[in-house]
Amino acid sequence: MTAPYPLLRLRRTRATAWSRALHREVLVTPADLIWPLFVTEGSGVEQPIASLPGVSRWSVDGIVARAKEAVAAGIPCLALFPNTQPDRRSHDGKEALNPDNLMCRAIRAIKDACGDDIGVLTDVALDPYTSHGQDGLIDEAGYVLNDATVEVLVGQSLNQAAAGADVIAPSDMMDGRIGLIREALEGNGHVNVQIMSYAAKYASAFYGPFRDAVGSSGLLKGDKKTYQMDPGNAEEALREVESDLAEGADSVMVKPGLPYLDIAVRVKETFGVPVFAYQVSGEYAMIEAAVAAGAGDRNGLVLETLLAFKRAGCSGVLTYHALHAARLLGA
């Protein structure tokens, strides 16, 4: 029986590889990736992280080698996180202000070796430096103090910018910190240093391996629910993003990634600004656990999740699979 209208066959464009490539709506390239790296003390040091199989802490010379690998693979930016030694941690996190701290030495070494061939994004928060594992200064009851913390974060940001950081990424979730950091950067000649705000950062169960990596896991007293967002809230995320953009953020981040794709979509549709997602340590570890159990193919899982971020409107993704993905995409 002949239909009175042309038969709609949506499978026509899927029938061959060349046609699928031609009609593909979203593409991922190495230029969409930011590679998070963990820095530790020493020389020639690689410390594998048990809860993040395939990920290590590297001494500064190793970080420089990773930066050169990233450049060769087409990755445009690294995100640095320090594993501060216990004797450098304190109640007030003052090591964050040391111009020769681990983070600053790593920034300078990367810039000396690679110049502007790669960007350096630096974490601004106090949890890698405090003896109590919280992202800010605390009172006697353990409550994180907002305004006192922001003062230190401003100094930390200036310290990293002076060392050569290209992007300051405050992950602390204190109120008002973006505006004060922006003002301080402008006032100290760092007008081209970007701010990527962790604007919608949730109090998530997916951060465990990261805390192992930076050495704060066993130190944390209590939780971070008084400053990181409630996982049940979406409208609040839009208010957080709106506030950070008004204060001078150049781009915003949603963290974690896959469980919060709806937030990434809403932020992009509402504000039309560059949105980044952090495929966090727990997400990475789940993929690796699936691969180890024979429940999935690493290449397929990595590339499909990256496509999901791009399809949701993200400009880029912070992922521990960045080098592996970039090599797959460049092949």
N, C-alpha and C positions, 0 to 999 in steps of 0.2 A: 504494500500500500504506500503510495507516495504522499508525503506530507505537503500541505498547501503552502508551506514556507520552507526556506532552506533549513536543513537539519543542523541544529547547533551541536557541534562536536568540539568540546573544550579540550579534548585530548589531542587534537591535530597538532597544536604547537608544542606538545610534549613528546612527539613521536621520535625525534632524533636529537642527538646531543647538540648539534649546531643550532637547532631551533630553540631548545631549552636555554642555551646561552644567550641567544638573541632576545628572548622575551623575559629574561630574569629581571626582576624589579629591584632587587637589593644585592649589592656586592660588598664583600669584605676584602680589604687589601692590607698589607703590612702597615700602611700609613694610618690605619684605624686603631693601632695598638699602642698601649703604654705598658711597659714591663716593670712590675714591682720587684725590687731587689733589697735584700737584707745585708747590712754592713756590720762587720764585727772587727775587733781589734786583732793586731798581729800582722804578719807578713807571710804570704804563701798559704794562707789558711782557707780551707773549705770545711764547713761544718754542716753535714746533711741534717735536715730537720725531719725527725721521725714521723710527725703528724702531717707533713707535707712531702710525700715521696717524690723525689726528683727535684726538690727545691733545697738550696743550701744558703747558709750565711757565708759571705765572702769577706776577706780582708780587703783593704782599699785597693791593693794591686789587682786582686781578683775582680773587683768591681770594674776597674778600668778595662780589663780584658773582656768582661761581659758587655761593656759599653761599645767596644770595637765590634763585637759580634752583632750587637743590635744595629749598628750603623750598616754593616755589611748586609744584614737581612732586610733593611729598609724600615726598621722600627724608628719612629721619630722622637720618642721620649722615654725616659726612665723615671720611675718613682722610687725614691730612696727611703728606707726605714732603718734606724740604727738599733743594734743590740748593745745597749750601754752596759758596761761592766758594773757589777753590784757596788763596788766601792766608789763609783761615780754617781750613783743614785742617791737622792736625798729627799727629805720631806718636802722641800720647796722646789725641787727640780732644777736647781741653778745651773746644772751642766748644760741645759738647753741654751744658755747665754754665753757659753764658752766659745770664743771664736776659733779655737783649735779642737773643738769636739769632733767626734767621729763623723757626724754628718757633714760638717764644714770641710773636713779633710777629704772626704769622698767627693764632694762637689768640686773642690778645686782640682783634684786629680783628674776627674772626668773632663773638666773644661780644658785643662792643660793638654790632655791627650787628644781630645776630639773637637774642641772649640764649639762652633755652632752647627756642627754636623749632627748633633743630637741635643734635645732639650733635657733639662733636669728639673723634675718636679719634686718638691720636698714637703714632707709631712710636718705640719705645725700642730702640736699637741704635747702635753707634758707626760703622758703615760710611759714613754721610753726612758724618762729621766727621774720619775718619782719612785720613792721607796715603797709607796702604798699602791701603785699601779693605776691610780685614777688619772684622768686627762687634765686635771687642774689642781689648784691648791685646795686643801680641805680645812674645815674647822675642827673643833674638839669632838664633835659628834660624827665626823666623817663626811659632812655635806660639802660638796664642791662649790667653792665660792666663785661667783661669776666675774665680778668686776676686777677683783684682785688677780684672778687667773688671766683675764684679758690683758692686763698690764704686762705680764710675763710673755704672753703670746706675741705681743707687739715687738718686744725685744728679741724674741726668738726669730720672728720673721725678718727683722732687720739684719740679724746675725747671718741668716742663711742667704739673704739677698746680697750682702756684702761679700760672701764667699763665692757668689756667681750663680745662685739659683735662678732659673728662668720662670718657674711657676711656683708660687707659694700656695699650698693646699691645706688650709686649716680644717682639721678633722675633729676638733674638740667639741663642737656644738654649743659653745658659749654664746649668749645673746650679745649682739653689738660688736663682735670682734672684727667683722669684715670691714666696717667703716673705719675703725681706728687703725687697722693694719693698712688699709688703702691710704689713709691720710699720712701715716708714718712713712710709707714707701715713697709717696710723692714728695714729702718734705725732706727726704734724705737722698734725693736724686735717682731713685729707682723707679722712674716713671714707666718704663717698659716691662717691669716685672709683672707678670700676670697673677691673678688670684683665681684659682679653681676651688670654689667652696664646696666642702662636704655639706651641702645644704639640706639634703634629706637622708640623714644617717640614722638608721634604726637600731634600737637596742635588740640586737639579733643573737640567735643561738649559733650563727654560722661563723663567728669570729675566733673560735677556740684555737685552731692551728696558728693563726696570726699571733695570738698572744704568746704562744710557745716560741715563735720565731723571734719576737722582740724581747723575750725574757720577762714579761709582766704577768704571765699566767699565774704563777704561784704567789705573786705579791698582792694581787688585787683583793682589797678588802671591800666586801659588799658587791654592788652591781653599778651599772651606769644608767639606770632608768630615769634619774632625775634630770639628765641632760640629753641623752640620745632618745630618739622618738619611739613612741608606742607603735608596735607593728600593726595595730588595728586602725591607725589613723592615716587618711589620705588627704583630706582637706588641710590638715595641719602642715603637711609637706608643701602644699602650694603657698601657704603663708610664710613658711621658712624660706622658700626659694624667692618669693617676692621681696622679702626683707633683705636677703643677701644681695640680690641684684640692685636694689635701691642703694645699698651701701657701697657698691663698686665692684662686685664680683664680675669677672669676665666670662666665666663659665660655671656651671654647677654640676654636682655629682649626686647620683642616687646610689645608696649602698645599704645592703647587698644588691646583687644584680638580678638574677633570674626570678627570685621570689617577689621582686618589686618592679617587674616590667610594666605593670599598670601605672605605677607612679612615674616612670620614665615617659610613658606615652602622654600622660596628663600634663607633665611639666613642659614637654615639647609643644604640645598643642596649645597650651595656655600662654606661654611666654615666647616661643619661637627663638630661643637662645641655644647656644651649644650645651648639650647635655651629655654627660659621661656617666657610665655605669662601672662599678667596681665588682668584678666577678671574684668574690672574696674567697678566703682560704678554705672555708668549709665547702664551698661550691667546687673548687678545684679538687679537694680531697675526695669528694663524692664521685667525681668523674674517675679519678685514679683508682678508687676502690672498686668501681664498676668494671674497669679494665682488668684489674688484678683478679676479679672474680670470674672473668670471662663473660660478663654480662653486657659488654659493649665494646665497640671499636674506638680507640682513642681519637684517631683522626676524624672520624665521623662525628663523635660527640663534641669535640672541640669546635669544629667548623660550624656545626649546626647551632650551638649555643651562641657563637659570635654573630651568626646571621640573625638570631632572635633579637639581640641587642640593637643591631643596625635597623632591623625591621620596625622596632619600637621607636625609632627616631634618634638613637644615640649617635653622637658625632664620633665617639671612640669608646674603647673599653680598656680598663686596667685589668690585666689577666696574667696569672703566673704561667699560663701556656703561651705567652706572647711569642717567644723565640720559636717554639715548635710550630705554632700557627703560621708565623711569618715565613718559615722555611717551606711549609706545605703550600702556602699561597704563592710563593715565588718560584715554585718548582715548574 
